[in-house]
Amino acid sequence: MNIFGYYKRLFSQENIDRTISGGITPQIRLLVISILTLLFIFFLIVLVFSIEIGGSRGFWDKLWMVYNNFIDSGNQVVEHGFLNRFLVAIMSLFGTVLLSGVLISTISNIMERRVDAIRTGRVTYKKVNGHYVIVGYCDTTLSLIKEICKKDDNSVVLLMSGVQTEDIRSTIQSHLTKKDENRVIIYFGNIESEEELARLNIHLAKEVYILGDGNTVGRDSKSIESVHKISKLRGNPAGKDLLDVYVQFDRIPSYSNIQKMNLPKDYVCNGDIPNIYFRPFNYYENWARQLWSLYSIDNNYDFKPLFFKPMTMKCKDGKLVMDNAENFVHLVIVGFNRMGRSLFLEALRVCHYANYDDTVDECNRVRTKITLIDKDMDNMLPYFKAQFPYLESQIYDIDIEYMNADVCSTQVRSFLVDVSSDEKRMLTVAICVSDPDISLSLGLNLPPEIYENEVSVLIRQEIQTDLGKLINMDSGRYKNVKIFGMLDQGMSMSLLSDELPAFVNQIYICSNCKEAGEKENKNPEEHCALYKSPGCKFSNNGKGKDNFVSALCNFINEQSPEAISMKKYAFNSWFTLPEIYRWSNRYQIDAYIVYCSTLGYKILKDEPKKGWEIVDNDEFKEKLDSGYLSVLSRMEKYRWNAERTIAGLRRGDKRDNTHLIHNLIMPYNELKVKEPEQKKKDENVIKNMLHILELGGYKVYRRIDS
């Protein structure tokens, strides 16, 4: 009874429809069962009625003849007698239908289904490993794929999205080389489903990038949930490195908030053991940092720095004096959208210069100026100030001005004419309007004085058009106009890497060990061992001159195994660091390009043209000892004030990490009086800068005649 029920279900209309529209396995299974069933029925008939097909007499001969007549209708001619011929004709007919018709149709259907599955991203490749995973498709996905292909020219890139696979593939085909295109495998799936994410072989991946699908409601929240699911899929981390999980936050408020928080333990751990490394980022901030920070060097972008008239300093009567101390940076940002806000916040982090002197009267201090213009500023500003409430009260060396006005109005155009005519201003105008056509029109039709006075103009364009390329190459009226913000250029692997920030953090740990050890009458190595703070034992062996990062530089140059151990120590310290302090180390590096410019130096990765020579550590130290250390330490202090203020910390009498209160957010001149020992931390940043740059593959040069 069960066997008849099985066949009834097997050959039911519903099951046949489901099988035909299903995968390879059920279709092959149905065909094989049909063939074997018919062979068995015909063989049973031959045995029961003792029919001798083709003269066969034995059991195996009869079985063989049934099979031969089933698969080959040509065997019918040797049969005699009505019953034999009738049976063989029926047998051959069924064989022809199944093997010539149904088999070919099944194979054809399987191939069509396979092609359709590949085209629509429904195929799963279970053996893919050592690959990169991208979860979600949005404006920045293409740029990310290019960066991955640039970094690793062999590994597969697995992309999963809820966007139609054919749409993604057509975009990729038009922007990638054939070689890179062939490395990208596209899956269609629900990126919020753990079952779908399991198709990505997370436990075998090199890196994971969570971008989210564009124009999705609650995109940032869903990305956080994806982190949790990926940690679960990663599983037991025993004997493995942490899996790097890079997460893009689309909204500035979400991004700002996540920078202040550590994710719950079960989001980044398998049990109690960490198995993933969570690294948030924001596309708009990435672009801002590539415009004006150290990372502008990596991508060879030809953007003018904000301080395009570097201050020259000379020693007079044993004291450093600036020739052009009255010059100051003035940044005007048009459009207070996500790009405009990101440029504003990055400028607050890097615009700290040597000519701001907090020892003179308030009215005589030379400050950086930032003007923000938007016709809807009055509506947007309260929300922004609620997120960043202390910008104007705790960033002492920058004046901020908000204008509720249309950039095309007479008021704004007159304002631009006035500021562009001031020779003391280093003026940059950034057009951040979202609409690319309007943005381009505004940037190319500013008051003529803007172009005549060689003001730097930046125009946001999401897509690099031929017109944009022509503007970038123009050597006439628009020679100081540059296009930025392109979607396919917004990512930077060097910017996302945390290797240099980890070394910055380790320097801080070791300097604290040294200070604490001195107070306890212990050498730094003994203090490190006592407090489980690694690193100093390497820097006190005579090679590093009591400095972790200089010791690491020496070990790396000597290709010593100690370098591997030191890196491991630094990364272990980094992975246990709260998120808010990781960002402090990341942003510190941004300002190195400003500090080196103040010294008259240039940072490069490639060899410079003639007229430049490399700066070694002895020359760098001599320069600092000549008076520059105090100047740069003051700049670093104001940079730190601004960076911590943006992070949400407020000044208070007593430090409270839980409620983001810090007692050291104060003017540098006040710090020297109230907390004189603390200025050593700012000095250490400057002293170690050359070593950090060396570890990042950068070199510092000076003009031969300087």
C-alpha positions as CSV (number, residue, x, y, z in Angstrom):
1,M,0.0,0.0,0.0
2,N,2.9,2.4,0.8
3,I,4.6,1.8,-2.5
4,F,1.4,2.7,-4.4
5,G,1.0,5.8,-2.2
6,Y,4.6,6.8,-3.0
7,Y,4.1,6.5,-6.7
8,K,0.8,8.4,-6.5
9,R,2.5,11.3,-4.8
10,L,5.5,11.0,-7.1
11,F,3.5,11.3,-10.3
12,S,0.9,13.7,-9.0
13,Q,0.5,17.0,-10.9
14,E,1.7,19.1,-8.0
15,N,4.9,17.1,-7.6
16,I,5.6,17.0,-11.3
17,D,5.2,20.8,-11.6
18,R,7.4,21.3,-8.5
19,T,10.0,19.0,-9.9
20,I,10.1,20.6,-13.3
21,S,10.5,24.0,-11.8
22,G,13.0,22.8,-9.2
23,G,16.6,22.0,-9.2
24,I,18.7,19.4,-10.9
25,T,18.5,16.6,-8.3
26,P,14.6,16.2,-8.2
27,Q,14.4,16.2,-12.0
28,I,17.1,13.5,-12.5
29,R,15.5,11.5,-9.6
30,L,12.1,11.5,-11.3
31,L,13.5,10.5,-14.7
32,V,15.6,7.7,-13.2
33,I,12.7,6.3,-11.1
34,S,10.5,6.4,-14.2
35,I,13.0,4.5,-16.3
36,L,13.8,1.9,-13.7
37,T,10.1,1.4,-13.0
38,L,9.2,0.7,-16.6
39,L,12.2,-1.6,-17.0
40,F,11.1,-3.5,-14.0
41,I,7.5,-3.8,-15.3
42,F,8.6,-5.0,-18.7
43,F,11.0,-7.5,-17.2
44,L,8.3,-8.8,-14.9
45,I,6.0,-9.3,-17.9
46,V,8.7,-11.2,-19.8
47,L,9.3,-13.5,-16.7
48,V,5.7,-14.1,-15.8
49,F,4.6,-15.0,-19.4
50,S,7.9,-16.7,-20.2
51,I,8.4,-14.6,-23.3
52,E,11.7,-15.3,-25.2
53,I,12.7,-11.9,-26.6
54,G,15.4,-12.3,-29.3
55,G,15.6,-15.9,-28.4
56,S,16.8,-15.3,-24.9
57,R,16.2,-18.1,-22.4
58,G,18.0,-17.5,-19.2
59,F,17.2,-14.9,-16.5
60,W,20.1,-12.6,-17.3
61,D,19.7,-12.9,-21.0
62,K,16.1,-11.8,-20.7
63,L,17.0,-8.9,-18.6
64,W,19.7,-7.9,-21.1
65,M,17.3,-8.1,-24.0
66,V,14.6,-6.0,-22.2
67,Y,17.2,-3.3,-21.6
68,N,18.5,-3.4,-25.2
69,N,15.0,-3.1,-26.7
70,F,14.2,-0.3,-24.2
71,I,17.1,1.9,-25.2
72,D,17.4,0.8,-28.9
73,S,14.3,0.5,-31.1
74,G,16.4,-1.1,-33.9
75,N,16.3,-4.5,-32.1
76,Q,12.6,-5.0,-33.1
77,V,13.4,-6.5,-36.5
78,V,14.7,-9.7,-35.1
79,E,11.4,-10.5,-33.3
80,H,8.8,-13.0,-34.6
81,G,5.3,-13.6,-33.5
82,F,2.6,-11.0,-32.7
83,L,3.0,-11.0,-28.9
84,N,6.8,-10.5,-29.0
85,R,6.5,-7.8,-31.6
86,F,3.7,-6.0,-29.8
87,L,5.6,-6.2,-26.4
88,V,8.9,-5.0,-28.0
89,A,7.1,-2.2,-29.8
90,I,5.5,-0.9,-26.6
91,M,8.8,-1.3,-24.8
92,S,10.8,0.6,-27.5
93,L,8.1,3.3,-27.6
94,F,8.4,4.0,-23.9
95,G,12.2,3.9,-24.1
96,T,12.2,6.3,-27.0
97,V,9.9,8.7,-25.2
98,L,11.9,8.6,-22.0
99,L,15.4,8.5,-23.3
100,S,15.1,10.6,-26.5
101,G,12.3,13.0,-25.5
102,V,12.0,13.3,-21.7
103,L,15.8,12.9,-21.1
104,I,16.7,15.6,-23.7
105,S,13.9,17.8,-22.3
106,T,15.1,17.2,-18.7
107,I,18.7,18.1,-19.7
108,S,17.5,21.2,-21.6
109,N,15.3,22.2,-18.7
110,I,18.2,21.7,-16.2
111,M,20.4,23.8,-18.3
112,E,17.8,26.5,-18.7
113,R,17.1,26.5,-15.0
114,R,20.8,26.6,-14.2
115,V,21.4,29.6,-16.6
116,D,18.4,31.3,-15.0
117,A,19.6,30.6,-11.5
118,I,23.0,32.0,-12.4
119,R,21.5,35.0,-14.1
120,T,19.2,35.8,-11.1
121,G,21.8,35.0,-8.4
122,R,20.1,31.9,-7.0
123,V,23.1,29.6,-7.4
124,T,25.2,28.8,-4.2
125,Y,28.9,27.8,-4.5
126,K,29.6,25.8,-1.4
127,K,33.3,25.4,-2.0
128,V,34.3,29.1,-2.3
129,N,36.9,30.0,0.3
130,G,39.5,32.6,1.0
131,H,37.2,35.2,-0.5
132,Y,35.8,38.7,0.2
133,V,32.2,39.1,1.2
134,I,30.1,42.2,0.4
135,V,26.6,42.4,2.0
136,G,24.4,44.8,0.2
137,Y,24.5,46.9,-3.0
138,C,24.6,50.7,-2.9
139,D,26.4,53.7,-4.4
140,T,29.7,52.7,-2.9
141,T,29.8,49.0,-3.8
142,L,31.5,49.5,-7.1
143,S,34.3,51.6,-5.5
144,L,34.8,48.9,-2.9
145,I,35.1,46.1,-5.5
146,K,37.8,48.2,-7.3
147,E,39.7,48.6,-4.1
148,I,39.5,44.9,-3.2
149,C,40.7,44.0,-6.7
150,K,43.5,46.4,-6.4
151,K,44.6,45.0,-3.0
152,D,44.2,41.3,-4.0
153,D,44.3,40.3,-7.6
154,N,43.3,36.7,-7.2
155,S,40.6,36.1,-4.6
156,V,36.9,35.9,-5.4
157,V,34.4,38.6,-4.3
158,L,31.0,37.3,-3.2
159,L,28.3,40.0,-3.3
160,M,24.8,39.4,-1.9
161,S,22.0,41.9,-2.3
162,G,18.2,42.1,-2.6
163,V,18.7,44.2,-5.7
164,Q,18.0,42.4,-9.0
165,T,21.2,40.6,-10.0
166,E,21.0,41.5,-13.7
167,D,20.9,45.2,-12.8
168,I,24.0,44.8,-10.6
169,R,25.8,42.8,-13.3
170,S,25.2,45.3,-16.0
171,T,26.7,48.1,-13.8
172,I,29.7,46.0,-13.0
173,Q,30.3,45.1,-16.6
174,S,30.4,48.7,-17.6
175,H,32.8,49.8,-14.9
176,L,35.2,46.9,-14.3
177,T,37.8,45.2,-16.4
178,K,36.9,41.7,-17.7
179,K,39.4,40.1,-15.4
180,D,37.9,41.9,-12.3
181,E,34.4,41.3,-13.5
182,N,35.0,37.5,-13.7
183,R,36.1,37.5,-10.0
184,V,32.7,38.8,-8.8
185,I,30.0,36.3,-7.9
186,I,26.6,37.8,-7.3
187,Y,24.0,36.2,-5.0
188,F,20.4,37.4,-4.9
189,G,19.0,37.1,-1.3
190,N,17.5,38.7,1.7
191,I,20.5,40.2,3.5
192,E,18.6,40.3,6.7
193,S,18.2,36.5,6.8
194,E,20.7,34.4,8.6
195,E,19.9,31.5,6.4
196,E,20.7,33.5,3.3
197,L,23.9,34.9,4.8
198,A,25.0,31.4,5.5
199,R,25.3,30.9,1.7
200,L,28.3,33.3,1.8
201,N,30.7,30.8,3.6
202,I,31.4,33.5,6.2
203,H,33.6,31.1,8.2
204,L,36.0,30.8,5.2
205,A,36.1,34.4,4.2
206,K,39.0,36.8,4.4
207,E,37.1,40.0,5.1
208,V,33.4,41.1,5.2
209,Y,32.0,44.4,4.2
210,I,28.4,45.3,5.2
211,L,27.1,48.1,3.1
212,G,23.4,47.5,3.1
213,D,21.1,47.9,0.2
214,G,20.6,51.5,-0.9
215,N,17.3,53.3,-0.2
216,T,16.4,50.8,2.5
217,V,14.4,52.0,5.5
218,G,16.4,51.5,8.8
219,R,19.5,50.6,6.8
220,D,22.0,51.4,9.6
221,S,20.1,49.4,12.2
222,K,19.9,46.4,9.9
223,S,23.6,46.6,9.3
224,I,24.2,46.3,13.0
225,E,21.9,43.2,13.2
226,S,23.9,41.8,10.3
227,V,27.1,42.1,12.4
228,H,25.5,39.9,15.0
229,K,24.5,37.2,12.5
230,I,27.9,37.2,10.8
231,S,29.5,36.6,14.2
232,K,27.2,33.6,14.7
233,L,28.1,32.3,11.3
234,R,31.8,32.8,11.9
235,G,31.6,30.4,14.8
236,N,34.5,29.1,16.8
237,P,37.5,31.3,16.3
238,A,40.0,28.9,17.9
239,G,43.3,29.1,16.1
240,K,42.1,31.8,13.7
241,D,42.6,35.5,13.4
242,L,39.7,37.8,14.0
243,L,37.5,38.3,10.9
244,D,37.5,41.9,9.9
245,V,33.9,43.1,9.4
246,Y,33.7,46.6,7.9
247,V,30.3,48.2,8.4
248,Q,29.2,51.3,6.4
249,F,26.8,53.7,8.3
250,D,24.9,55.8,5.8
251,R,23.6,58.5,8.2
252,I,25.9,60.8,10.0
253,P,23.9,60.7,13.3
254,S,24.1,56.8,13.3
255,Y,27.8,57.0,12.6
256,S,28.4,59.5,15.3
257,N,26.5,57.5,17.8
258,I,28.2,54.2,17.0
259,Q,31.6,55.8,17.4
260,K,30.8,56.3,21.1
261,M,29.6,52.8,21.9
262,N,31.0,49.3,22.1
263,L,28.8,46.6,20.6
264,P,27.4,44.0,23.0
265,K,29.7,41.0,23.6
266,D,27.5,38.6,21.8
267,Y,27.7,40.7,18.7
268,V,31.4,40.2,18.3
269,C,32.1,37.0,20.2
270,N,31.5,33.3,19.9
271,G,30.7,32.5,23.5
272,D,33.2,34.6,25.5
273,I,35.9,34.6,22.8
274,P,36.0,37.5,20.2
275,N,35.7,36.1,16.7
276,I,35.2,39.3,14.6
277,Y,36.7,42.8,14.5
278,F,34.0,45.4,14.0
279,R,35.1,48.5,12.0
280,P,32.5,51.2,11.2
281,F,33.0,53.8,8.5
282,N,31.1,56.4,6.5
283,Y,31.4,57.1,2.8
284,Y,31.1,60.9,3.2
285,E,33.7,61.0,6.0
286,N,36.0,58.9,3.8
287,W,35.9,61.5,1.1
288,A,36.5,64.3,3.6
289,R,39.6,62.6,5.0
290,Q,40.9,61.9,1.5
291,L,40.7,65.6,0.6
292,W,42.7,67.1,3.5
293,S,44.2,64.5,5.7
294,L,47.3,62.2,5.4
295,Y,45.2,59.8,3.3
296,S,45.0,62.3,0.5
297,I,48.6,61.2,-0.4
298,D,47.6,57.6,-1.0
299,N,45.2,58.1,-3.9
300,N,47.2,60.9,-5.7
301,Y,44.3,63.3,-5.7
302,D,45.3,66.7,-6.9
303,F,43.4,68.7,-4.3
304,K,44.9,71.9,-2.9
305,P,45.4,71.8,0.9
306,L,43.4,74.2,3.0
307,F,46.7,75.8,4.1
308,F,48.0,76.4,0.6
309,K,50.2,79.3,1.8
310,P,52.3,77.4,4.5
311,M,53.5,79.6,7.3
312,T,57.2,80.3,7.2
313,M,59.1,80.4,10.4
314,K,62.6,81.6,11.3
315,C,64.7,81.8,14.4
316,K,65.1,85.4,15.7
317,D,66.9,86.2,19.0
318,G,66.6,82.5,20.0
319,K,62.9,82.4,19.3
320,L,60.8,81.1,16.4
321,V,59.0,83.9,14.6
322,M,56.4,83.5,11.8
323,D,56.8,85.8,8.7
324,N,53.1,85.5,7.7
325,A,51.3,84.8,10.9
326,E,48.4,87.0,9.9
327,N,47.4,84.6,7.1
328,F,44.6,82.2,8.0
329,V,42.5,79.5,6.5
330,H,38.8,80.2,5.6
331,L,36.6,77.4,4.4
332,V,33.2,78.1,3.0
333,I,30.9,75.1,2.6
334,V,27.7,75.5,0.5
335,G,25.1,72.8,1.3
336,F,24.7,71.5,4.8
337,N,23.8,67.9,3.8
338,R,25.7,64.8,4.6
339,M,28.7,65.6,2.5
340,G,28.8,69.2,3.8
341,R,28.6,68.1,7.4
342,S,31.4,65.6,6.9
343,L,33.7,68.2,5.3
344,F,32.9,70.5,8.2
345,L,33.7,68.0,10.9
346,E,36.9,66.9,9.2
347,A,38.0,70.5,8.9
348,L,37.4,71.0,12.6
349,R,39.8,68.1,13.2
350,V,42.6,69.2,11.0
351,C,42.5,73.1,10.8
352,H,44.8,73.8,13.7
353,Y,47.8,76.0,12.8
354,A,50.9,77.5,14.2
355,N,49.7,81.1,14.0
356,Y,47.1,80.7,16.7
357,D,48.7,82.1,19.8
358,D,46.8,81.7,23.0
359,T,49.2,83.9,25.0
360,V,48.1,87.1,23.3
361,D,44.9,89.0,23.8
362,E,41.7,87.3,22.6
363,C,41.0,90.0,20.0
364,N,44.5,89.6,18.5
365,R,44.4,85.9,18.0
366,V,44.4,84.6,14.4
367,R,41.8,81.9,14.0
368,T,40.7,79.5,11.2
369,K,37.2,80.5,9.9
370,I,34.5,78.1,8.7
371,T,31.3,79.4,7.1
372,L,28.4,77.1,6.4
373,I,25.7,78.2,3.9
374,D,22.4,76.6,3.3
375,K,19.0,78.1,2.4
376,D,17.4,75.7,5.0
377,M,20.0,76.2,7.7
378,D,17.5,77.5,10.3
379,N,15.6,74.2,10.2
380,M,18.7,72.0,10.1
381,L,20.9,73.7,12.7
382,P,19.0,72.9,15.9
383,Y,19.1,69.1,15.1
384,F,22.9,69.4,14.3
385,K,23.7,71.3,17.5
386,A,21.8,68.8,19.5
387,Q,24.2,66.1,18.2
388,F,27.3,68.3,18.6
389,P,26.5,70.7,21.4
390,Y,30.0,71.9,22.4
391,L,31.7,72.8,19.1
392,E,31.6,76.6,19.6
393,S,32.5,76.5,23.3
394,Q,35.3,74.0,23.3
395,I,37.1,74.5,19.9
396,Y,39.0,77.6,20.8
397,D,41.0,78.3,17.6
398,I,38.3,78.1,15.0
399,D,35.4,80.6,14.4
400,I,32.2,79.0,13.0
401,E,29.6,80.9,11.1
402,Y,26.2,79.6,10.0
403,M,24.3,81.4,7.2
404,N,20.7,80.8,6.3
405,A,20.8,82.0,2.7
406,D,20.8,80.9,-0.9
407,V,24.3,80.9,-2.5
408,C,22.8,82.6,-5.5
409,S,21.5,85.5,-3.4
410,T,23.1,89.0,-3.6
411,Q,24.0,88.7,0.1
412,V,26.1,85.5,-0.4
413,R,27.7,86.6,-3.6
414,S,28.7,89.9,-2.1
415,F,30.1,88.0,0.9
416,L,32.2,85.8,-1.4
417,V,33.5,88.8,-3.3
418,D,34.7,90.4,0.0
419,V,36.4,87.3,1.4
420,S,38.1,86.4,-1.9
421,S,39.6,89.9,-2.1
422,D,41.3,89.6,1.3
423,E,44.9,88.6,0.7
424,K,45.3,87.3,4.2
425,R,42.7,84.6,3.7
426,M,43.5,81.1,2.3
427,L,40.0,80.7,0.9
428,T,38.4,77.4,-0.2
429,V,34.8,77.1,-1.4
430,A,33.3,73.7,-1.3
431,I,30.0,73.2,-3.3
432,C,28.2,70.2,-1.7
433,V,24.8,70.5,-3.2
434,S,23.3,67.1,-3.8
435,D,22.0,67.6,-7.4
436,P,25.1,67.2,-9.6
437,D,23.9,69.5,-12.3
438,I,23.1,72.4,-9.9
439,S,26.4,71.7,-8.0
440,L,28.4,72.0,-11.2
441,S,26.5,75.1,-12.3
442,L,27.1,76.8,-9.0
443,G,30.8,75.9,-8.9
444,L,31.4,77.3,-12.4
445,N,29.4,80.5,-12.0
446,L,30.6,82.0,-8.7
447,P,31.5,85.7,-8.7
448,P,34.4,86.3,-11.1
449,E,36.6,87.5,-8.3
450,I,36.7,83.9,-7.0
451,Y,38.6,82.7,-10.1
452,E,40.6,85.8,-10.6
453,N,42.0,85.6,-7.0
454,E,42.9,81.9,-7.4
455,V,40.5,80.7,-4.7
456,S,40.4,76.9,-4.4
457,V,36.9,75.6,-5.5
458,L,35.7,72.1,-4.9
459,I,32.6,70.8,-6.7
460,R,30.8,67.7,-5.6
461,Q,30.0,65.3,-8.4
462,E,28.8,61.8,-7.7
463,I,29.8,60.6,-11.2
464,Q,33.0,61.5,-12.9
465,T,31.8,62.9,-16.3
466,D,34.0,64.0,-19.2
467,L,33.1,67.6,-18.3
468,G,34.5,66.9,-14.8
469,K,37.7,65.5,-16.3
470,L,38.1,68.6,-18.5
471,I,37.5,70.9,-15.4
472,N,40.2,69.0,-13.5
473,M,42.7,69.5,-16.4
474,D,41.8,73.1,-17.1
475,S,44.8,75.5,-16.8
476,G,42.9,78.7,-17.5
477,R,39.9,80.3,-15.7
478,Y,39.1,77.1,-13.8
479,K,42.6,76.0,-12.9
480,N,41.8,76.0,-9.2
481,V,38.5,74.2,-9.6
482,K,38.4,70.5,-8.8
483,I,35.7,67.8,-8.8
484,F,35.3,65.5,-5.8
485,G,32.9,63.1,-4.2
486,M,32.7,60.5,-7.0
487,L,30.9,57.4,-5.9
488,D,33.4,55.1,-7.5
489,Q,36.3,56.7,-5.7
490,G,35.0,57.0,-2.2
491,M,36.8,54.0,-0.6
492,S,40.4,53.7,0.5
493,M,41.9,50.5,2.0
494,S,44.7,52.4,3.6
495,L,42.1,54.6,5.3
496,L,40.2,51.6,6.6
497,S,43.3,49.9,7.8
498,D,43.9,50.2,11.6
499,E,47.6,49.2,11.6
500,L,49.0,52.7,12.2
501,P,46.3,53.7,14.8
502,A,47.2,50.5,16.6
503,F,50.8,51.6,16.8
504,V,49.7,55.1,18.0
505,N,47.8,53.5,20.8
506,Q,50.7,51.3,21.8
507,I,53.0,54.3,22.0
508,Y,50.4,55.8,24.4
509,I,50.3,52.7,26.5
510,C,54.1,52.4,26.7
511,S,54.5,56.1,27.6
512,N,52.0,55.6,30.4
513,C,54.0,52.6,31.6
514,K,57.2,54.6,31.6
515,E,55.6,57.4,33.6
516,A,53.9,55.1,36.1
517,G,57.1,53.0,36.3
518,E,59.1,56.1,37.2
519,K,56.7,57.0,40.0
520,E,56.9,53.4,41.3
521,N,60.7,53.2,41.0
522,K,60.3,50.5,38.4
523,N,61.7,50.4,34.9
524,P,59.1,50.3,32.1
525,E,59.6,46.6,31.4
526,E,58.9,45.7,35.0
527,H,55.8,47.9,35.0
528,C,54.6,46.4,31.7
529,A,54.9,42.9,33.2
530,L,53.0,44.0,36.3
531,Y,50.1,45.6,34.5
532,K,50.1,43.2,31.5
533,S,50.9,46.1,29.1
534,P,53.1,44.6,26.4
535,G,55.7,46.3,24.3
536,C,58.2,48.1,26.4
537,K,60.4,45.0,26.8
538,F,61.2,45.4,23.1
539,S,61.9,49.1,23.2
540,N,64.4,48.9,26.1
541,N,66.9,46.5,24.5
542,G,69.1,49.3,23.2
543,K,67.7,49.3,19.6
544,G,64.7,51.4,20.2
545,K,66.1,54.1,22.5
546,D,63.2,53.6,24.9
547,N,60.5,54.0,22.4
548,F,58.2,51.3,21.2
549,V,57.6,52.5,17.7
550,S,61.2,53.4,16.9
551,A,62.2,49.9,18.1
552,L,59.5,48.4,15.8
553,C,60.9,50.5,12.9
554,N,64.4,49.0,13.5
555,F,63.1,45.5,13.8
556,I,61.2,45.8,10.6
557,N,64.1,47.2,8.7
558,E,66.2,44.3,10.0
559,Q,63.4,41.9,9.0
560,S,63.6,40.5,12.6
561,P,61.0,38.1,14.1
562,E,60.7,40.6,17.0
563,A,58.6,42.8,14.6
564,I,55.9,40.1,14.4
565,S,55.8,39.9,18.2
566,M,55.6,43.6,18.6
567,K,52.8,43.9,16.0
568,K,50.9,41.2,17.8
569,Y,51.2,43.0,21.1
570,A,50.0,46.2,19.6
571,F,47.0,44.6,17.9
572,N,46.0,42.8,21.1
573,S,46.0,46.1,22.9
574,W,44.0,47.6,20.0
575,F,41.3,45.0,19.9
576,T,40.5,45.5,23.6
577,L,40.3,49.3,23.3
578,P,36.9,50.9,23.6
579,E,35.5,52.2,20.3
580,I,35.6,55.9,21.3
581,Y,39.3,55.7,21.9
582,R,40.1,53.9,18.7
583,W,38.7,56.9,16.9
584,S,40.9,59.2,18.8
585,N,44.0,57.3,17.5
586,R,42.6,57.2,14.0
587,Y,41.9,60.9,13.7
588,Q,45.3,61.8,15.2
589,I,47.0,60.6,12.0
590,D,44.9,62.9,9.9
591,A,46.8,66.0,11.0
592,Y,50.3,64.7,10.3
593,I,50.3,66.4,6.9
594,V,49.6,69.8,8.6
595,Y,52.4,69.3,11.1
596,C,55.0,68.3,8.5
597,S,54.0,71.3,6.3
598,T,54.6,73.6,9.3
599,L,58.1,72.2,9.5
600,G,58.6,72.8,5.8
601,Y,58.4,69.1,5.0
602,K,56.4,67.1,2.4
603,I,55.0,63.6,2.9
604,L,55.2,61.3,0.0
605,K,55.0,57.6,-0.8
606,D,56.8,57.8,-4.2
607,E,60.2,59.3,-4.9
608,P,59.9,63.1,-5.4
609,K,61.3,65.0,-8.3
610,K,64.7,66.6,-8.1
611,G,65.2,69.3,-5.5
612,W,64.0,67.2,-2.5
613,E,65.9,65.0,-0.1
614,I,64.7,62.7,2.6
615,V,64.5,63.8,6.3
616,D,66.1,61.3,8.7
617,N,65.4,61.0,12.4
618,D,68.4,63.0,13.6
619,E,67.5,66.0,11.4
620,F,63.8,65.7,12.5
621,K,64.8,65.8,16.2
622,E,67.1,68.7,15.6
623,K,64.3,70.6,14.0
624,L,62.0,70.0,17.0
625,D,64.7,71.0,19.4
626,S,65.1,74.3,17.6
627,G,61.7,75.4,19.0
628,Y,59.2,73.7,16.7
629,L,58.2,71.1,19.3
630,S,56.4,73.7,21.4
631,V,54.6,75.1,18.4
632,L,53.5,71.7,17.1
633,S,52.5,70.5,20.6
634,R,50.2,73.5,20.9
635,M,48.7,72.6,17.5
636,E,48.2,69.0,18.6
637,K,46.5,70.1,21.8
638,Y,43.9,72.1,19.9
639,R,43.4,69.3,17.5
640,W,42.8,66.9,20.4
641,N,40.4,69.3,22.0
642,A,38.4,69.5,18.7
643,E,38.4,65.8,18.0
644,R,37.3,64.9,21.6
645,T,34.6,67.6,21.4
646,I,33.2,66.2,18.1
647,A,33.2,62.8,19.8
648,G,30.8,64.2,22.4
649,L,33.1,64.9,25.4
650,R,32.5,68.0,27.4
651,R,34.8,69.8,29.8
652,G,34.5,69.1,33.5
653,D,36.4,69.3,36.7
654,K,36.8,65.5,37.0
655,R,37.1,62.9,34.3
656,D,34.1,60.6,33.8
657,N,34.5,58.1,30.9
658,T,30.9,56.8,31.3
659,H,29.3,60.3,30.9
660,L,31.9,61.6,28.5
661,I,33.4,64.2,30.7
662,H,37.1,65.2,30.4
663,N,39.0,67.5,32.6
664,L,41.8,68.2,30.1
665,I,39.7,69.9,27.4
666,M,41.1,73.4,27.8
667,P,43.4,75.9,26.0
668,Y,47.0,74.9,25.7
669,N,48.2,77.9,27.7
670,E,45.9,76.9,30.5
671,L,47.1,73.3,30.4
672,K,50.7,74.4,30.9
673,V,49.7,76.1,34.1
674,K,47.2,73.6,35.6
675,E,48.5,70.3,34.3
676,P,52.1,70.9,33.2
677,E,52.9,67.1,33.1
678,Q,50.1,66.5,30.6
679,K,51.8,68.5,27.8
680,K,54.2,65.6,27.5
681,K,51.5,63.6,25.8
682,D,51.2,66.2,23.0
683,E,54.9,66.3,22.7
684,N,55.1,62.5,22.3
685,V,52.6,62.7,19.4
686,I,55.0,65.0,17.6
687,K,58.2,63.2,18.5
688,N,56.9,59.8,17.3
689,M,55.3,61.2,14.1
690,L,58.2,60.4,11.8
691,H,58.3,56.7,13.0
692,I,54.6,56.3,12.5
693,L,54.9,57.6,9.0
694,E,57.7,55.3,8.3
695,L,55.7,52.3,9.4
696,G,52.9,53.3,7.0
697,G,55.3,53.4,4.0
698,Y,55.5,57.2,3.9
699,K,58.6,59.2,3.6
700,V,59.3,62.8,4.7
701,Y,61.2,65.2,2.4
702,R,62.5,68.7,2.5
703,R,63.7,71.0,-0.2
704,I,67.5,70.8,-0.6
705,D,67.8,74.6,-0.4
706,S,65.7,74.9,2.8
